[in-house]
């Protein structure tokens, strides 16, 4: 539950930004808010990954959907972190294209729900 809350709080960044794009030009306060929220997005997702790892280790339920969901979660977190810190600048475009795919997000949500539904 803690990991879920952290992921929700961290990932509201993107819908909020999509809504804010409808109102332009942005004020300096809006620009500052989204720069700070991007850092919060990164920090909350890394902390959520740690919480998820602990949750997955101690959870009694294990299945293919949850394992796949965990792999997708690790990928999204690592790719986002690598992008943010520009660790692989020559691969930044590929990382960004994979990291921001809405389809991957939908798959991630479906895997979470399916994995917790299966016993």
LUMPA-6864 format. One record per residue: residue number from 1; residue in three letters; y, x, z negated of N, C-alpha, C in turn. Coordinates in steps of 0.001 Angstrom, whole numbers, plus 500000, padded with zeros to 6 digits. Each point is the difference from the previous one (the first is absolute). Example, Ala and Ser with C-alpha at 12.3 -4.5 7.8 and 13.67 -1.06 7.14 Angstrom:
<recs>
<rec n="1" res="Ala" n_y="494310" n_x="513190" n_z="492200" ca_y="501190" ca_x="499110" ca_z="500000" c_y="501200" c_x="500900" c_z="500000"/>
<rec n="2" res="Ser" n_y="501050" n_x="499650" n_z="500720" ca_y="501190" ca_x="500820" ca_z="499940" c_y="501090" c_x="499230" c_z="499270"/>
</recs>
This chain:
<recs>
<rec n="1" res="Unk" n_y="498807" n_x="500816" n_z="500000" ca_y="501193" ca_x="499184" ca_z="500000" c_y="501268" c_x="500868" c_z="500000"/>
<rec n="2" res="Unk" n_y="499957" n_x="501110" n_z="499283" ca_y="501146" ca_x="500908" ca_z="499955" c_y="500242" c_x="500602" c_z="501383"/>
<rec n="3" res="Unk" n_y="498912" n_x="500437" n_z="500653" ca_y="500129" ca_x="500580" ca_z="501337" c_y="500571" c_x="498963" c_z="500973"/>
<rec n="4" res="Unk" n_y="499540" n_x="498773" n_z="499910" ca_y="500496" ca_x="498935" ca_z="500884" c_y="501497" c_x="499780" c_z="499784"/>
<rec n="5" res="Unk" n_y="500430" n_x="499941" n_z="498753" ca_y="501425" ca_x="499815" ca_z="499707" c_y="500823" c_x="501164" c_z="500551"/>
<rec n="6" res="Unk" n_y="499509" n_x="501223" n_z="499818" ca_y="500722" ca_x="501170" ca_z="500498" c_y="500095" c_x="499989" c_z="501525"/>
<rec n="7" res="Unk" n_y="498902" n_x="499626" n_z="500669" ca_y="500029" ca_x="499922" ca_z="501463" c_y="500956" c_x="498916" c_z="500480"/>
<rec n="8" res="Unk" n_y="499999" n_x="498872" n_z="499343" ca_y="500911" ca_x="498914" ca_z="500395" c_y="501449" c_x="500443" c_z="499801"/>
<rec n="9" res="Unk" n_y="500305" n_x="500554" n_z="498822" ca_y="501373" ca_x="500438" ca_z="499720" c_y="500445" c_x="501091" c_z="500972"/>
<rec n="10" res="Unk" n_y="499109" n_x="500899" n_z="500327" ca_y="500355" ca_x="501089" ca_z="500902" c_y="500131" c_x="499577" c_z="501445"/>
<rec n="11" res="Unk" n_y="499202" n_x="499037" n_z="500417" ca_y="499962" ca_x="499646" ca_z="501410" c_y="500859" c_x="498808" c_z="500386"/>
<rec n="12" res="Unk" n_y="500721" n_x="499440" n_z="499074" ca_y="500986" ca_x="498970" ca_z="500336" c_y="501151" c_x="500641" c_z="500767"/>
<rec n="13" res="Unk" n_y="500052" n_x="501303" n_z="499959" ca_y="501024" ca_x="500762" ca_z="500721" c_y="500093" c_x="499576" c_z="501466"/>
<rec n="14" res="Unk" n_y="498866" n_x="499920" n_z="500668" ca_y="500037" ca_x="499718" ca_z="501435" c_y="500428" c_x="498586" c_z="500347"/>
<rec n="15" res="Unk" n_y="499474" n_x="498953" n_z="499359" ca_y="500529" ca_x="498670" ca_z="500313" c_y="501490" c_x="499881" c_z="499656"/>
<rec n="16" res="Unk" n_y="500416" n_x="500626" n_z="498896" ca_y="501419" ca_x="499951" ca_z="499626" c_y="500858" c_x="500677" c_z="501065"/>
<rec n="17" res="Unk" n_y="499519" n_x="501101" n_z="500509" ca_y="500754" ca_x="500712" ca_z="501034" c_y="500038" c_x="499207" c_z="501305"/>
<rec n="18" res="Unk" n_y="498896" n_x="499347" n_z="500345" ca_y="499967" ca_x="499185" ca_z="501220" c_y="500987" c_x="498835" c_z="499895"/>
<rec n="19" res="Unk" n_y="500079" n_x="499392" n_z="498836" ca_y="500952" ca_x="498906" ca_z="499790" c_y="501430" c_x="500532" c_z="500057"/>
<rec n="20" res="Unk" n_y="500238" n_x="501137" n_z="499373" ca_y="501356" ca_x="500571" ca_z="499970" c_y="500476" c_x="500409" c_z="501386"/>
<rec n="21" res="Unk" n_y="499079" n_x="500352" n_z="500884" ca_y="500389" ca_x="500372" ca_z="501368" c_y="500680" c_x="498851" c_z="500738"/>
<rec n="22" res="Unk" n_y="499727" n_x="498779" n_z="499568" ca_y="500609" ca_x="498834" ca_z="500641" c_y="501489" c_x="499910" c_z="499708"/>
<rec n="23" res="Unk" n_y="500438" n_x="500703" n_z="498959" ca_y="501404" ca_x="499985" ca_z="499593" c_y="500584" c_x="501392" c_z="500180"/>
<rec n="24" res="Unk" n_y="500674" n_x="500188" n_z="501097" ca_y="500571" ca_x="501317" ca_z="500231" c_y="501470" c_x="499839" c_z="500368"/>
<rec n="25" res="Unk" n_y="500798" n_x="500954" n_z="499812" ca_y="499665" ca_x="501340" ca_z="499539" c_y="499770" c_x="500036" c_z="498488"/>
<rec n="26" res="Unk" n_y="499236" n_x="500998" n_z="499581" ca_y="499694" ca_x="500146" ca_z="498579" c_y="501172" c_x="500639" c_z="499265"/>
<rec n="27" res="Unk" n_y="500196" n_x="499540" n_z="498772" ca_y="501011" ca_x="500634" ca_z="499154" c_y="499435" c_x="501316" c_z="499472"/>
<rec n="28" res="Unk" n_y="500872" n_x="500820" n_z="499428" ca_y="499537" ca_x="501257" ca_z="499408" c_y="499049" c_x="499753" c_z="498840"/>
<rec n="29" res="Unk" n_y="500243" n_x="498905" n_z="499264" ca_y="499116" ca_x="499654" ca_z="498888" c_y="498604" c_x="499647" c_z="500501"/>
<rec n="30" res="Unk" n_y="499919" n_x="499302" n_z="501115" ca_y="498701" ca_x="499634" ca_z="500564" c_y="499254" c_x="501240" c_z="500469"/>
<rec n="31" res="Unk" n_y="500699" n_x="500897" n_z="500652" ca_y="499385" ca_x="501246" ca_z="500462" c_y="499488" c_x="500805" c_z="498816"/>
<rec n="32" res="Unk" n_y="500798" n_x="500114" n_z="498962" ca_y="499598" ca_x="500725" ca_z="498792" c_y="498802" c_x="499333" c_z="499334"/>
<rec n="33" res="Unk" n_y="500026" n_x="498668" n_z="499933" ca_y="498887" ca_x="499262" ca_z="499400" c_y="498686" c_x="500304" c_z="500721"/>
<rec n="34" res="Unk" n_y="499991" n_x="499948" n_z="501321" ca_y="498760" ca_x="500222" ca_z="500740" c_y="499554" c_x="501456" c_z="499957"/>
<rec n="35" res="Unk" n_y="500932" n_x="500933" n_z="499900" ca_y="499601" ca_x="501410" ca_z="499822" c_y="499314" c_x="500198" c_z="498657"/>
<rec n="36" res="Unk" n_y="500545" n_x="499380" n_z="498962" ca_y="499383" ca_x="500109" ca_z="498671" c_y="498682" c_x="499249" c_z="499951"/>
<rec n="37" res="Unk" n_y="499956" n_x="498842" n_z="500644" ca_y="498776" ca_x="499195" ca_z="499985" c_y="498884" c_x="500705" c_z="500777"/>
<rec n="38" res="Unk" n_y="500349" n_x="500779" n_z="501023" ca_y="498991" ca_x="500763" ca_z="500722" c_y="499333" c_x="501007" c_z="499065"/>
<rec n="39" res="Unk" n_y="500791" n_x="500639" n_z="499157" ca_y="499430" ca_x="500923" ca_z="499011" c_y="499131" c_x="499254" c_z="499001"/>
<rec n="40" res="Unk" n_y="500447" n_x="498820" n_z="499573" ca_y="499194" ca_x="499181" ca_z="499092" c_y="498715" c_x="499563" c_z="500689"/>
<rec n="41" res="Unk" n_y="500078" n_x="499659" n_z="501281" ca_y="498834" ca_x="499618" ca_z="500790" c_y="498960" c_x="501116" c_z="499961"/>
<rec n="42" res="Unk" n_y="500437" n_x="501218" n_z="500221" ca_y="499099" ca_x="501149" ca_z="499990" c_y="499395" c_x="500223" c_z="498615"/>
<rec n="43" res="Unk" n_y="500836" n_x="500033" n_z="498989" ca_y="499533" ca_x="500272" ca_z="498632" c_y="499056" c_x="498907" c_z="499511"/>
<rec n="44" res="Unk" n_y="500378" n_x="498739" n_z="500211" ca_y="499152" ca_x="498895" ca_z="499546" c_y="498653" c_x="499994" c_z="500709"/>
<rec n="45" res="Unk" n_y="499972" n_x="500342" n_z="501284" ca_y="498732" ca_x="500021" ca_z="500722" c_y="499106" c_x="501153" c_z="499558"/>
<rec n="46" res="Unk" n_y="500567" n_x="501146" n_z="499683" ca_y="499194" ca_x="501118" ca_z="499502" c_y="499437" c_x="499660" c_z="498617"/>
<rec n="47" res="Unk" n_y="500822" n_x="499425" n_z="499132" ca_y="499525" ca_x="499584" ca_z="498675" c_y="498944" c_x="498907" c_z="500141"/>
<rec n="48" res="Unk" n_y="500210" n_x="499076" n_z="500924" ca_y="499026" ca_x="498933" ca_z="500241" c_y="498678" c_x="500577" c_z="500495"/>
<rec n="49" res="Unk" n_y="500041" n_x="501044" n_z="500814" ca_y="498763" ca_x="500629" ca_z="500467" c_y="499231" c_x="500606" c_z="498837"/>
<rec n="50" res="Unk" n_y="500705" n_x="500607" n_z="499065" ca_y="499340" ca_x="500538" ca_z="498807" c_y="499367" c_x="498861" c_z="499197"/>
<rec n="51" res="Unk" n_y="500753" n_x="498913" n_z="499795" ca_y="499472" ca_x="498836" ca_z="499271" c_y="498805" c_x="499406" c_z="500739"/>
<rec n="52" res="Unk" n_y="500083" n_x="499926" n_z="501324" ca_y="498897" ca_x="499464" ca_z="500791" c_y="498760" c_x="500884" c_z="499890"/>
<rec n="53" res="Unk" n_y="500190" n_x="501298" n_z="500004" ca_y="498873" ca_x="500922" ca_z="499870" c_y="499303" c_x="499805" c_z="498657"/>
<rec n="54" res="Unk" n_y="500770" n_x="499857" n_z="498939" ca_y="499424" ca_x="499742" ca_z="498671" c_y="499287" c_x="498656" c_z="500004"/>
<rec n="55" res="Unk" n_y="500623" n_x="498979" n_z="500568" ca_y="499398" ca_x="498671" ca_z="500085" c_y="498688" c_x="500050" c_z="500782"/>
<rec n="56" res="Unk" n_y="500010" n_x="500687" n_z="501139" ca_y="498799" ca_x="500079" ca_z="500834" c_y="498878" c_x="500747" c_z="499292"/>
<rec n="57" res="Unk" n_y="500355" n_x="501026" n_z="499239" ca_y="498986" ca_x="500777" ca_z="499286" c_y="499291" c_x="499166" c_z="498935"/>
<rec n="58" res="Unk" n_y="500746" n_x="499195" n_z="499273" ca_y="499425" ca_x="499234" ca_z="498895" c_y="499560" c_x="498579" c_z="500388"/>
<rec n="59" res="Unk" n_y="500288" n_x="499571" n_z="501209" ca_y="499642" ca_x="498637" ca_z="500424" c_y="498485" c_x="499875" c_z="500157"/>
<rec n="60" res="Unk" n_y="499506" n_x="498833" n_z="499652" ca_y="498575" ca_x="499736" ca_z="500161" c_y="499661" c_x="499595" c_z="501424"/>
<rec n="61" res="Unk" n_y="500935" n_x="499356" n_z="500675" ca_y="499729" ca_x="499555" ca_z="501362" c_y="500322" c_x="501104" c_z="500998"/>
<rec n="62" res="Unk" n_y="499044" n_x="500222" n_z="500876" ca_y="500168" ca_x="500967" ca_z="501076" c_y="499356" c_x="499404" c_z="501243"/>
<rec n="63" res="Unk" n_y="500734" n_x="500046" n_z="501102" ca_y="499440" ca_x="499541" ca_z="501262" c_y="500725" c_x="500700" c_z="501136"/>
<rec n="64" res="Unk" n_y="499511" n_x="499752" n_z="501206" ca_y="500538" ca_x="500669" ca_z="501183" c_y="501476" c_x="499682" c_z="500209"/>
<rec n="65" res="Unk" n_y="500398" n_x="498746" n_z="499816" ca_y="501397" ca_x="499598" ca_z="500225" c_y="500936" c_x="500711" c_z="499034"/>
<rec n="66" res="Unk" n_y="499604" n_x="500098" n_z="498732" ca_y="500863" ca_x="500678" ca_z="499030" c_y="500064" c_x="501500" c_z="500264"/>
<rec n="67" res="Unk" n_y="498885" n_x="500577" n_z="500416" ca_y="499992" ca_x="501427" ca_z="500329" c_y="500906" c_x="500267" c_z="501199"/>
<rec n="68" res="Unk" n_y="499890" n_x="499159" n_z="501016" ca_y="500855" ca_x="500139" ca_z="501176" c_y="501468" c_x="499784" c_z="499635"/>
<rec n="69" res="Unk" n_y="500261" n_x="499044" n_z="499145" ca_y="501363" ca_x="499733" ca_z="499534" c_y="500558" c_x="501223" c_z="499261"/>
<rec n="70" res="Unk" n_y="499179" n_x="500625" n_z="499182" ca_y="500420" ca_x="501191" ca_z="499273" c_y="500356" c_x="501122" c_z="500980"/>
<rec n="71" res="Unk" n_y="499183" n_x="500162" n_z="501029" ca_y="500268" ca_x="501036" ca_z="501006" c_y="501313" c_x="499720" c_z="500721"/>
<rec n="72" res="Unk" n_y="500237" n_x="498755" n_z="500388" ca_y="501256" ca_x="499623" ca_z="500667" c_y="501186" c_x="500254" c_z="499065"/>
<rec n="73" res="Unk" n_y="499834" n_x="499672" n_z="498725" ca_y="501068" ca_x="500207" ca_z="499018" c_y="500336" c_x="501483" c_z="499857"/>
<rec n="74" res="Unk" n_y="498975" n_x="500820" n_z="499897" ca_y="500215" ca_x="501444" ca_z="499891" c_y="500712" c_x="500508" c_z="501259"/>
<rec n="75" res="Unk" n_y="499538" n_x="499537" n_z="501166" ca_y="500624" ca_x="500423" ca_z="501252" c_y="501475" c_x="499624" c_z="500040"/>
<rec n="76" res="Unk" n_y="500306" n_x="498746" n_z="499690" ca_y="501393" ca_x="499542" ca_z="500056" c_y="500882" c_x="500783" c_z="499038"/>
<rec n="77" res="Unk" n_y="499499" n_x="500271" n_z="498804" ca_y="500782" ca_x="500723" ca_z="498998" c_y="500227" c_x="501449" c_z="500416"/>
<rec n="78" res="Unk" n_y="498936" n_x="500654" n_z="500467" ca_y="500133" ca_x="501400" ca_z="500419" c_y="500899" c_x="500111" c_z="501228"/>
<rec n="79" res="Unk" n_y="499806" n_x="499129" n_z="500973" ca_y="500825" ca_x="500050" ca_z="501210" c_y="501475" c_x="499771" c_z="499668"/>
<rec n="80" res="Unk" n_y="500273" n_x="499034" n_z="499137" ca_y="501386" ca_x="499736" ca_z="499601" c_y="500619" c_x="501169" c_z="499261"/>
<rec n="81" res="Unk" n_y="499224" n_x="500618" n_z="499128" ca_y="500497" ca_x="501154" ca_z="499246" c_y="500253" c_x="501183" c_z="500929"/>
<rec n="82" res="Unk" n_y="499080" n_x="500257" n_z="500920" ca_y="500189" ca_x="501090" ca_z="500960" c_y="501240" c_x="499767" c_z="500856"/>
<rec n="83" res="Unk" n_y="500214" n_x="498760" n_z="500409" ca_y="501187" ca_x="499676" ca_z="500797" c_y="501278" c_x="500218" c_z="499205"/>
<rec n="84" res="Unk" n_y="500014" n_x="499481" n_z="498790" ca_y="501219" ca_x="500067" ca_z="499197" c_y="500428" c_x="501444" c_z="499726"/>
<rec n="85" res="Unk" n_y="499037" n_x="500832" n_z="499666" ca_y="500321" ca_x="501390" ca_z="499668" c_y="499955" c_x="500926" c_z="501218"/>
<rec n="86" res="Unk" n_y="499778" n_x="499424" n_z="501169" ca_y="499987" ca_x="500752" ca_z="501260" c_y="499076" c_x="501205" c_z="499939"/>
<rec n="87" res="Unk" n_y="498820" n_x="499775" n_z="499439" ca_y="499026" ca_x="501081" ca_z="499840" c_y="499383" c_x="500380" c_z="501345"/>
<rec n="88" res="Unk" n_y="499804" n_x="499020" n_z="500865" ca_y="499446" ca_x="500271" ca_z="501334" c_y="501010" c_x="499513" c_z="501052"/>
<rec n="89" res="Unk" n_y="501103" n_x="500719" n_z="500182" ca_y="501049" ca_x="499502" ca_z="500897" c_y="499538" c_x="499814" c_z="501445"/>
<rec n="90" res="Unk" n_y="499033" n_x="500790" n_z="500456" ca_y="499535" ca_x="499847" ca_z="501376" c_y="499092" c_x="498779" c_z="500177"/>
<rec n="91" res="Unk" n_y="499528" n_x="499402" n_z="498911" ca_y="499154" ca_x="498800" ca_z="500037" c_y="500707" c_x="498785" c_z="499416"/>
<rec n="92" res="Unk" n_y="501291" n_x="500117" n_z="499749" ca_y="500733" ca_x="498920" ca_z="499342" c_y="499979" c_x="498700" c_z="500809"/>
<rec n="93" res="Unk" n_y="500131" n_x="500105" n_z="501295" ca_y="500008" ca_x="498799" ca_z="500848" c_y="498668" c_x="499263" c_z="499908"/>
<rec n="94" res="Unk" n_y="498882" n_x="500731" n_z="500085" ca_y="498690" ca_x="499374" ca_z="499919" c_y="499767" c_x="499377" c_z="498624"/>
<rec n="95" res="Unk" n_y="500385" n_x="500724" n_z="498946" ca_y="499856" ca_x="499469" ca_z="498643" c_y="500819" c_x="498721" c_z="499833"/>
<rec n="96" res="Unk" n_y="501214" n_x="500020" n_z="500505" ca_y="500867" ca_x="498826" ca_z="499871" c_y="499418" c_x="498812" c_z="500754"/>
<rec n="97" res="Unk" n_y="499524" n_x="500227" n_z="501212" ca_y="499422" ca_x="498906" ca_z="500788" c_y="498803" c_x="499368" c_z="499295"/>
<rec n="98" res="Unk" n_y="499179" n_x="500813" n_z="499368" ca_y="498840" ca_x="499459" ca_z="499288" c_y="500382" c_x="499393" c_z="498656"/>
<rec n="99" res="Unk" n_y="500978" n_x="500587" n_z="499344" ca_y="500376" ca_x="499550" ca_z="498660" c_y="500707" c_x="498647" c_z="500009"/>
<rec n="100" res="Unk" n_y="500762" n_x="499704" n_z="501026" ca_y="500814" ca_x="498780" ca_z="499987" c_y="499382" c_x="498834" c_z="500772"/>
<rec n="101" res="Unk" n_y="498744" n_x="500130" n_z="500400" ca_y="499361" ca_x="498929" ca_z="500763" c_y="499793" c_x="498762" c_z="499128"/>
<rec n="102" res="Unk" n_y="500528" n_x="498882" n_z="500446" ca_y="499822" ca_x="498741" ca_z="499269" c_y="498535" c_x="499579" c_z="500006"/>
<rec n="103" res="Unk" n_y="499308" n_x="500317" n_z="501088" ca_y="498586" ca_x="499646" ca_z="500112" c_y="499182" c_x="500706" c_z="498917"/>
<rec n="104" res="Unk" n_y="500313" n_x="501265" n_z="499729" ca_y="499299" ca_x="500743" ca_z="498960" c_y="500257" c_x="499375" c_z="498636"/>
<rec n="105" res="Unk" n_y="501210" n_x="499534" n_z="499778" ca_y="500333" ca_x="499328" ca_z="498744" c_y="499188" c_x="498716" c_z="499845"/>
<rec n="106" res="Unk" n_y="499879" n_x="499231" n_z="501091" ca_y="499226" ca_x="498755" ca_z="499958" c_y="498533" c_x="500311" c_z="499724"/>
<rec n="107" res="Unk" n_y="499471" n_x="501018" n_z="500654" ca_y="498608" ca_x="500407" ca_z="499745" c_y="499831" c_x="500385" c_z="498538"/>
<rec n="108" res="Unk" n_y="500959" n_x="500720" n_z="499460" ca_y="499952" ca_x="500440" ca_z="498602" c_y="499936" c_x="498797" c_z="499062"/>
<rec n="109" res="Unk" n_y="500853" n_x="498998" n_z="500230" ca_y="500021" ca_x="498795" ca_z="499162" c_y="498680" c_x="499246" c_z="500123"/>
<rec n="110" res="Unk" n_y="499495" n_x="499850" n_z="501220" ca_y="498720" ca_x="499298" ca_z="500216" c_y="498872" c_x="500729" c_z="499282"/>
<rec n="111" res="Unk" n_y="499982" n_x="501318" n_z="500083" ca_y="498958" ca_x="500771" ca_z="499311" c_y="500071" c_x="499837" c_z="498486"/>
<rec n="112" res="Unk" n_y="501198" n_x="499968" n_z="499456" ca_y="500150" ca_x="499790" ca_z="498555" c_y="499426" c_x="498649" c_z="499603"/>
<rec n="113" res="Unk" n_y="500404" n_x="498968" n_z="500711" ca_y="499543" ca_x="498649" ca_z="499644" c_y="498503" c_x="499836" c_z="500239"/>
<rec n="114" res="Unk" n_y="499520" n_x="500472" n_z="501144" ca_y="498575" ca_x="499909" ca_z="500300" c_y="499178" c_x="500798" c_z="499010"/>
<rec n="115" res="Unk" n_y="500427" n_x="501207" n_z="499727" ca_y="499270" ca_x="500864" ca_z="499069" c_y="499901" c_x="499419" c_z="498604"/>
<rec n="116" res="Unk" n_y="501029" n_x="499334" n_z="499525" ca_y="499953" ca_x="499420" ca_z="498668" c_y="499297" c_x="498634" c_z="499985"/>
<rec n="117" res="Unk" n_y="499871" n_x="499415" n_z="501181" ca_y="499301" ca_x="498707" ca_z="500096" c_y="498484" c_x="500219" c_z="500033"/>
<rec n="118" res="Unk" n_y="499557" n_x="501047" n_z="500689" ca_y="498576" ca_x="500321" ca_z="500100" c_y="499510" c_x="500490" c_z="498640"/>
<rec n="119" res="Unk" n_y="498829" n_x="499549" n_z="499631" ca_y="499434" ca_x="500490" ca_z="498716" c_y="498867" c_x="500926" c_z="500234"/>
</recs>
